[in-house]
């Protein structure tokens, strides 16, 4: 049984979630990635999200980032435009078996979540010496 403000969402790009209070859209955040010999690095834009509102999980070779931003303005301020009171993001990436899920690290700075996904030793490139 759902509570009054509980959301039920579908998966995929920008998804509208049905709630009895008000509909909320879940956005797929902009992200970039790059590889090196040691790891895969992913940078995800989450403007205004606080560290406590960001959740990163890895399960069955799928990396999932879920984040939320709540607009908090003082009562005495009057907004100059219309702003969403809450913004939600969800990103799912297939990281494959080459990523060591137990050694993933992350940091959130200036609205950018940076994740470093180390490669398993077996997946790292090796130099083969020719005799």
Number of C-alpha atoms within 10 A of each C-alpha: 4 9 8 9 12 13 16 12 14 11 12 12 15 15 16 16 17 16 16 12 10 9 13 19 16 23 18 19 19 12 14 11 12 10 13 11 11 16 20 18 18 17 18 19 19 24 15 14 23 16 14 8 12 18 12 16 12 16 10 10 15 16 17 17 19 19 22 20 18 14 12 8 10 7 6 6 7 8 8 6 5 6 9 9 11 12 19 20 22 21 21 17 11 12 18 11 13 17 21 17 20 9 11 18 13 13 11 17 13 11 14 18 20 19 19 20 23 23 22 15 12 8 15 15 11 9 6 6 5 4 3
